[in-house]
Amino acid sequence: MASIEITPEERAELTKALTDALNPLAAAVRSRRSGQSTARMWDADPVEVTLSVLAAWKAVDAEVKRLTALAAATAGSYGANYEQLGAAWGMTRQGARKKWPDAVPRPATAGARTGSSLELFGGTAELTQNQLSGGWAWTAEGADGARGAAEDGTWYATKEEAAAHAGAFLREHLATLP
């Protein structure tokens, strides 16, 4: 995906929208700094007014950076790689990796799984995550010796959901008293 260029008309609309969105923030910043009402903000010293506008742009810049990192991480969670992120941002793969170091999950090996153990009702369950899909599954052995697992091909969206299913299995397979 190539970097997107905007038309002069789109740039003008974007500038107007951003300026319209910025004005209330700049007025609030100026009002807090000067103690004047927001309606009188433009009556202040021009240097102070423009500095309040600059301070508001700094806040917008920080928020855009945060939202950009969130968008990159979201794309990475859906399977985008650093080459694709870089292309979308108009930079190299290496530049994207440096800009958003945690945006793309790093599986140890293709299809590798990570997980954790769960002990409930005298039995144990192993929760595993597929690093390619991000889904979670479970296998368990109940206190009564019964073995169970998520249905073939079932991957749960979250670790907690897989743990809930494993826990229900373990609860059903308590040790029976002799």
Secondary structure, 3 states (H helix, E strand, C coil): CCCCCCCHHHHHHHHHHHHHHHHHHHHHHHHHHHCCCHHHHHHCCHHHHHHHHHHHHHHHHHHHHHHHHHHHHHHHHCCCCHHHHHHHHCCCHHHHHHHCCCCCCCCCCCCCEEEEEEEECCEEEEEEEECCCCCEEEEEECCCCCEEECCCCCCECCHHHHHHHHHHHHHHCCCCCC
